[in-house]
Amino acid sequence: MLESPVITLTTDFGLKDPFAGLMKGVILGINPGATIIDITHNIQRHNVFEASQVLAMSYKYFPTTTIHVAVVDPGVGSMRRPLLVVTEDHYFIGPDNGIFSPVFEDLKSTFFKVYHLTASHYFLPMSGSTFHGRDIFAPIAAWLSKGVDSHKMGDQIDDYMKIAAPKPVVADNGTITGEIISKDNFGNALSNIRKDDIAKLADLESKENFRIIYNDQPLPFLHYYSENENDTLAAIINSFGHLELFSFRESASEKYNINIGDKVIVSPA
């Protein structure tokens, strides 16, 4: 058994239906000693990319040997495979639909294994094909937390699915063109431009050396939310190292009609 096993859940189930609660019940029925942490159940429905980004931002903050269950699974019941990813520090369980793509990117220079889950004696008996979160992923996580060896749960594969995340484009003059990739509950808009990308262009402490442009308008670059006293649209580096657009105490996404895929530019001043 893993010492003090922690299991996280990331889903698009919401909280209206019993789905998330049933997964917890299955886990605790197999291993009452497990600690279950909800990362979120409010991923946009069927949005595998959003789930992959949330998981990528979250998993490193959990203890070693944490088991991360991610279920955003529009292909549930089809020929898509259920997966277990085993790394040096964490485990990941979910569908083979690209949801672990950023994890694979993080791990590309390290050792990890990917298993197609086929050991059905560790699953719950299935009366239908619509709830693999309850019937496959939750019990596998629980048995793994009880100490069952990962290699007993399926066959190792190397043709798992990956989805390409949009990457910022850097021009010859250093200008960075990125895009909005997600919006949080506060209406802040997260871009795929990272702090390190901007640092290659200019000193972050020397604001006069670069400009941040959205919708053809330059934005103030600030260090904390309340610094934006006028409640206009502004930019900040958030606590995950991404360039973020915000409006203090308002939803920037709603106020300024910011959408996923909108371009954000960082250029030399």
FIPARO-237189 format. One record per residue (C-alpha): z, y, x; residue in one letter. Coordinates in steps of 0.02 Angstrom, whole numbers, padded with zeros to 5 digits, always signed. Each point is the difference from the previous one (the first is absolute). Layout:
ZYXA/...
***
This chain:
+00000+00000+00000M/-00039+00175+00060L/+00155+00099+00043E/+00035+00127-00139S/-00176-00021-00073P/-00082+00159-00069V/-00149-00010-00118I/-00096+00156-00050T/-00113+00019-00152L/-00151+00115-00015T/-00098-00015-00162T/-00099+00092-00133D/+00104-00080-00139F/+00095+00156-00052G/+00168-00018-00086L/-00049-00012-00184K/-00038-00186+00011D/+00116-00137+00066P/-00116-00050+00144F/+00098+00075+00145A/+00165-00062-00070G/-00068-00177-00021L/-00053-00007+00181M/+00177+00047+00051K/+00070-00133-00114G/-00110-00134+00079V/+00050+00054+00175I/+00186+00000-00038L/-00014-00165-00092G/-00060-00080+00162I/+00103+00103+00121N/+00148+00093-00079P/+00041+00071+00172G/-00161+00101+00013A/+00003+00189-00001T/-00146+00070-00101I/-00062+00177+00031I/-00127+00088-00111D/-00119+00103+00106I/-00093+00050-00159T/-00069-00072-00161H/-00101+00157-00039N/-00156-00030+00103I/-00150+00059-00103Q/-00061-00149-00099R/-00118-00112+00100H/-00001+00123+00147N/+00005-00120+00147V/-00034+00139+00125F/+00148+00105-00058E/+00114-00152+00011A/-00061-00037+00176S/+00041+00178+00054Q/+00173-00002-00078V/+00038-00166+00082L/-00062+00062+00169A/+00113+00153-00011M/+00151-00102-00052S/+00015-00168+00084Y/+00053+00060+00173K/+00159+00076-00070Y/+00069-00170-00052F/+00099-00123+00106P/-00085-00135+00101T/-00042-00157-00100T/-00020+00100-00161T/-00119-00083-00123I/-00119+00124-00083H/-00077-00055-00165V/-00146+00109-00057A/-00081-00036-00168V/-00143+00111-00053V/-00116-00136-00053D/-00147+00036-00116P/-00077-00166+00055G/+00150-00104-00054V/-00050-00174-00055G/-00171+00008+00083S/-00056-00082+00162M/+00090+00133+00104R/+00130-00083+00110R/+00188+00029+00004P/+00055+00044+00178L/+00150-00006+00115L/-00010+00108+00156V/+00124-00042+00138V/+00029+00128+00138T/+00127+00015+00140E/+00112+00110-00108D/-00048-00013-00184H/-00078-00110-00133Y/-00127+00056-00131F/-00043-00093-00160I/-00136+00047-00125G/-00181-00020-00051P/-00147-00010+00119D/-00081+00161-00062N/+00023+00119+00147G/+00175+00055-00047I/+00062-00040+00177F/-00143+00088+00091S/+00106+00137+00082P/+00125-00133+00054V/-00139-00098+00083F/-00055+00162+00086E/+00178+00029+00063D/+00009-00179+00063L/-00171-00012+00083K/+00074-00002+00175S/+00146-00116-00044T/+00024-00180-00053F/-00006-00045-00185F/-00055-00141-00113K/-00075+00001-00174V/+00022-00148-00119Y/-00090-00042-00159H/+00142-00054-00115L/-00041-00174-00063T/+00168-00092-00007A/+00013+00002-00190S/+00167-00092+00000H/+00076+00167+00053Y/-00081+00088-00150F/+00069+00010-00176L/-00088-00108-00130P/-00139+00111-00067M/-00035+00011-00186S/-00139+00126+00030G/-00094+00089+00139S/+00052+00182-00029T/+00168+00016+00091F/-00007-00061+00179H/+00134+00127+00044G/+00125-00107-00095R/-00078-00171+00025D/-00057+00005+00183I/+00051+00154+00099F/+00182+00014-00056A/+00045-00184+00027P/-00089-00005+00168I/+00100+00152+00055A/+00161-00081-00058A/-00033-00167+00086W/-00050+00092+00159L/+00164+00095-00007S/+00089-00169-00016K/-00074-00055+00166G/-00153-00102-00050V/-00123+00004+00146D/-00152+00107-00035S/-00122-00131+00065H/+00057-00116-00140K/-00062+00121-00132M/-00185-00006+00032G/-00148-00004+00118D/-00027+00127+00137Q/-00157+00106-00024I/-00088+00141+00092D/-00125+00058-00132D/+00124+00102-00102Y/-00067+00154-00089M/+00015+00175+00073K/-00049+00165-00079I/-00052+00147+00106A/+00109+00154-00016A/-00088+00168+00012P/+00026+00074+00172K/-00011+00184+00050P/-00163+00052+00083V/+00013+00106+00158V/-00147+00115+00042A/-00054+00049+00176D/+00096+00164-00011N/+00159-00092-00049G/-00006+00039-00186T/+00084-00139-00100I/-00066-00043-00174T/+00116-00111-00100G/+00033-00034-00183E/+00138-00018-00129I/+00051-00183-00012I/+00149+00004-00120S/+00112+00110-00107K/+00186-00024-00021D/+00113+00024-00151N/+00032+00182+00048F/-00187+00039+00000G/-00010+00014+00189N/-00169-00055+00066A/-00001-00111+00154L/-00149+00006+00118S/-00058-00126+00128N/+00016+00130+00139I/+00151-00038+00107R/+00110+00106+00110K/-00071-00082+00156D/-00177+00045-00056D/+00044+00185-00009I/+00098-00006+00163A/-00161-00050+00089K/-00081+00158-00066L/+00139+00127+00023A/+00186+00026+00029D/+00085-00022-00169L/+00122+00138+00044E/-00142+00124+00030S/-00064+00025-00177K/-00124+00132+00055E/-00098-00133+00096N/-00059-00098-00152F/-00038+00020-00184R/+00023-00119-00146I/-00131+00018-00135I/-00006-00074-00175Y/-00132+00046-00129N/-00072+00129+00122D/+00168+00092+00006Q/+00115+00010+00152P/+00177-00061-00033L/+00163+00052+00082P/+00072-00136+00112F/+00188-00011-00026L/+00148-00100+00064H/+00098-00029-00161Y/-00033+00013-00187Y/+00107+00152-00043S/-00086+00100+00137E/-00140+00019-00128N/+00084+00143-00094E/-00155+00048-00101N/-00026-00174-00074D/-00180+00002+00058T/-00092-00149+00072L/+00058-00037+00177A/-00004-00139+00129A/+00138-00093+00090I/+00023-00154+00109I/+00102-00119-00107N/+00131-00125+00058S/-00131-00137+00018F/-00102+00104+00122G/-00141+00045-00122H/-00070+00172-00041L/+00052+00035-00179E/-00048+00136-00124L/+00140+00068-00110F/+00061+00142-00109S/+00188+00033+00001F/+00085-00066-00158R/-00168-00027-00084E/-00128-00138-00007S/-00136+00054+00120A/-00112-00139-00064S/+00008+00065-00178E/+00004+00186+00038K/-00148-00006+00119Y/-00091-00151-00075N/+00011-00100+00161I/-00085-00170-00010N/-00007-00156+00107I/-00147+00018+00118G/+00006+00191+00010D/-00041+00062+00175K/+00131+00081+00113V/-00055+00084+00162I/+00096+00046+00156V/-00102+00111+00114S/+00027+00101+00159P/+00046+00179-00043A/
***
